[in-house]
Amino acid sequence: MKIRHVRAIAVFGIAIVALTGARGSHGGSCGGGSSHSSGSRHDNDTTTSGGSTGSLSGGSSSSSGYRAERDVKIDKCGLDASGKNLTAKITVTNNDSLTYDYDVSLQFKGDLGDTKVNLAIAKVEDLKVAPGASAAGNASTAYTGSGDGSEYKKCEVISATRTAS
């Protein structure tokens, strides 16, 4: 093989690496997604308030890759006083210049590997949040267990979307 062919193949290989954005093990894609989440999941204890932001799993609200989960903070979650419903109190903060309606889904979870915990998902839909403001929401779902609800140790945001209103 002639030296000019070797040089052309080397330049072509470098161009492919540069165009695909190869960045080690973090991956990437043309659509703005990645092969894994670089953020960590944020869970809340059922006995504490004060909360944290939602997890980074779930949907986004626009093709630009904005993740509405970042706007959600779980303030408190657990069994309500009646013992019949799992509830979560959230605060959604809109740092944009437009008003948005937020839809948020939360999952109540037990300890890792606990097979006695029934699937429990609660939603907040159409929570209107003005530009530069915050709004509180409550999500609730029926408690289907037979105990005191203590098997549910935390809750997390599994998806959040926002649409301009």
Phi and psi in degrees as a GROMACS rama.xvg file:
@    title "Ramachandran Plot"
@    xaxis  label "Phi"
@    yaxis  label "Psi"
@TYPE xy
-77.5495  153.862  LYS-2
-59.9369  -33.0401  ILE-3
-69.608  -30.6601  ARG-4
-69.4476  -41.5213  HIS-5
-62.6122  -43.3927  VAL-6
-62.3125  -42.2109  ARG-7
-64.6216  -40.0783  ALA-8
-66.2076  -40.6619  ILE-9
-64.173  -43.3438  ALA-10
-64.5012  -41.3307  VAL-11
-62.3004  -43.2647  PHE-12
-62.2627  -42.3678  GLY-13
-65.126  -40.4436  ILE-14
-62.6595  -40.8152  ALA-15
-63.1446  -45.7475  ILE-16
-61.4438  -43.3898  VAL-17
-66.4383  -41.1593  ALA-18
-72.4916  -31.8888  LEU-19
-85.2639  -10.4314  THR-20
69.4725  34.083  GLY-21
-57.892  125.182  ALA-22
-133.386  54.9716  ARG-23
68.5231  -138.775  GLY-24
-83.7936  -2.13383  SER-25
-80.7458  -18.941  HIS-26
66.2639  -170.957  GLY-27
168.374  167.869  GLY-28
-151.146  165.704  SER-29
-67.4493  -26.2389  CYS-30
-82.1851  3.55533  GLY-31
91.4079  -7.59169  GLY-32
-85.166  179.175  GLY-33
-141.09  169.327  SER-34
-75.4879  -15.5513  SER-35
-156.475  165.407  HIS-36
-87.0774  130.589  SER-37
-85.8722  -9.10502  SER-38
-87.5975  169.369  GLY-39
-107.003  159.425  SER-40
-77.6436  142.817  ARG-41
-118.08  112.89  HIS-42
-110.651  160.746  ASP-43
-124.708  144.132  ASN-44
-73.2923  147.179  ASP-45
-74.0785  -15.847  THR-46
-99.9837  -4.32368  THR-47
-117.013  154.797  THR-48
-115.779  173.24  SER-49
114.222  -33.1613  GLY-50
54.3514  -179.856  GLY-51
-150.838  177.715  SER-52
-75.3288  162.04  THR-53
-70.3785  168.582  GLY-54
-72.8322  166.65  SER-55
-93.7893  9.84856  LEU-56
-83.6065  161.666  SER-57
106.846  -167.61  GLY-58
-88.0581  169.538  GLY-59
-120.443  171.947  SER-60
-108.544  -1.23063  SER-61
-152.027  164.042  SER-62
-70.3587  -15.3114  SER-63
-77.1246  -5.30276  SER-64
91.0953  11.8776  GLY-65
-61.9197  135.395  TYR-66
-109.887  106.994  ARG-67
-64.8008  -20.6972  ALA-68
-57.4325  -29.0088  GLU-69
-65.3035  -22.1336  ARG-70
-85.6442  -8.06588  ASP-71
-101.551  133.632  VAL-72
-124.599  129.776  LYS-73
-88.1011  119.18  ILE-74
-87.579  -39.0113  ASP-75
-163.086  146.052  LYS-76
-149.838  150.677  CYS-77
156.14  -167.803  GLY-78
-78.9769  136.031  LEU-79
-74.0569  174.625  ASP-80
-62.9383  -28.7217  ALA-81
-75.7096  -18.4942  SER-82
78.2157  11.0437  GLY-83
-108.658  -15.0602  LYS-84
-135.665  142.134  ASN-85
-88.6506  130.387  LEU-86
-129.071  152.333  THR-87
-136.7  134.681  ALA-88
-105.7  128.229  LYS-89
-125.529  158.833  ILE-90
-125.746  129.651  THR-91
-112.158  127.232  VAL-92
-112.687  125.6  THR-93
-105.919  106.264  ASN-94
-93.6356  11.5894  ASN-95
-91.8055  177.46  ASP-96
-97.9989  4.37498  SER-97
-116.654  156.227  LEU-98
-80.8223  137.969  THR-99
-128.529  149.535  TYR-100
-100.551  126.335  ASP-101
-106.134  139.882  TYR-102
-119.135  124.264  ASP-103
-128.671  132.386  VAL-104
-113.701  134.287  SER-105
-123.633  147.214  LEU-106
-118.565  132.108  GLN-107
-88.3911  133.839  PHE-108
-130.843  154.918  LYS-109
-101.467  -166.44  GLY-110
-64.309  151.496  ASP-111
-55.0412  125.681  LEU-112
84.9529  0.0168403  GLY-113
-74.1594  109.448  ASP-114
-85.0279  -5.22372  THR-115
-85.6162  -7.21897  LYS-116
-89.6209  119.856  VAL-117
-74.2838  150.027  ASN-118
-62.0953  127.261  LEU-119
-136.545  114.448  ALA-120
-125.044  135.269  ILE-121
-126.67  152.433  ALA-122
-130.684  149.955  LYS-123
-118.255  124.254  VAL-124
-120.377  143.775  GLU-125
55.3107  43.3507  ASP-126
-80.7497  108.522  LEU-127
-80.5738  127.451  LYS-128
-128.503  120.734  VAL-129
-70.2048  161.985  ALA-130
-60.6803  133.7  PRO-131
67.7129  18.1572  GLY-132
-123.985  174.617  ALA-133
-124.899  154.313  SER-134
-140.389  144.601  ALA-135
-95.9032  147.369  ALA-136
-140.383  156.6  GLY-137
-124.151  131.894  ASN-138
-114.581  140.545  ALA-139
-145.929  144.929  SER-140
-145.46  151.757  THR-141
-64.3236  139.377  ALA-142
-83.3508  118.967  TYR-143
-103.589  2.83304  THR-144
-78.8339  176.389  GLY-145
-111.407  1.34726  SER-146
-105.785  -143.031  GLY-147
-102.193  10.1874  ASP-148
84.6399  0.119828  GLY-149
-69.9167  -12.1716  SER-150
-69.8851  -20.3182  GLU-151
-88.321  112.221  TYR-152
-98.2656  -21.3032  LYS-153
-161.912  170.427  LYS-154
-139.514  157.265  CYS-155
-146.662  153.726  GLU-156
-74.6246  124.087  VAL-157
-102.176  -21.5107  ILE-158
-162.749  152.141  SER-159
-152.029  136.616  ALA-160
-133.956  158.296  THR-161
-137.845  144.998  ARG-162
-132.109  140.384  THR-163
-64.5137  138.072  ALA-164
